[in-house]
C-alpha cells in the first residue's frame, strides 16, 4: 500500500495540489515573518510597552509564530490526499515510530511548558543581569524562545540554556526587585596609619563620585548616620582591614565606581601618608650574610 501511495504522488493532479499547498505554507511563513518583524518594531518604538513587560511580549511573539508555522505545515500536508494516506499508513503500521516520536518530543514540550512558566511567573526578564549559582554563567537575558533562554555575557558571547534547565537552576537576579546595588570596597592599611583618617578619606572619595547613591532612610539621616558606612572588619598579618559599603544605581555604574575609587583612594592615601602594606623583602649579600632591608636583621 505504501508503494502504491508513492506512485500516486507523481500524477499531474497531485503535483498541482502539492504546488498549491506549498504556496499556502509559504504564505504562512511569510505571514509569520511579517508578524515577527512588526512586533519588533512595535516593541522598539513603544517604550511604555517594552518597560511594562518585554518578557511576556517576546515569549508570546515566539509562541504565536510557532503556532502559525505549525498550522501552516499541518494544513499544507494534511490537505494533500496522497500525503494524508501515506502519513496514516505509516503511523498505523508502526507503533514503534510513534513511541520514538513521543520520547523525542517530551523534552521539547518540557521546554515549552517551562518557557510558559517563566513568562508567567517572571523569575527573570529580558534585560536582567543574572548569574547561575554554582556555574560560570553570568550575563544579561537577551531572549526567551519556546525552547531556550539566551544569555549575553559581558564578553558579548551568547549562552544558550534550555528552558527546562534554567527553570530548575538557582539564579541570582540583580534586577528582579530593584536595580540599586551595594558595592563592597575592602582596603588594608598598616598598623602605624591613622584609621580614622583613612575612613574619612574613603568616605570623602566615595561621596564625590558621580555614581554614588545616598541610600539612607529618613530615620537614618535624622539619626546622623554617615552616607558611606566604613568599618574595621578585621586584622591581618600586616594590615588593619577596612570595608566600605557604597551604593550605586545599578551594577554597571557600581563596577565603574569601584574601579575609580580604588585609584582615587590610593592616590589620597599616598598624598596623606596612609600606608597600604604589602609583603616585600630585599636581600643584600654582604660577606656571606643575608640582611633583611626592612628589619635590619641579619641572617647567617
Buried (B, 14 or more C-beta within 10 A) or exposed (E): EEEEBEEBBEEEEBEEBBEEBEEBBEEBBEBBEEBBEEBEEEBEEEEEEBEEBBBBBBBBBBBBBBEBBEEBBEBBBEEBEBBEBBBEBEEEEEEEEEEEEEEEEEEEEBBBEBBBBBBEEBBBBBEBBBBBEEEEBBBBBBBBBBBBBBBBBEEEEEBEBBBBBBBEBEBEBBBBEEBBBEBEBEBBBBEEBEBEBBBBBBBEBBEEBEBBBEBBEEEBEEEEEEBBBBEEEEEEEEBBBBBBBBBBBBBBBBBBBBEBBEEBBBEBBEEEEBBBBEEEEEEEEEEEEEBEEEEEEEEE
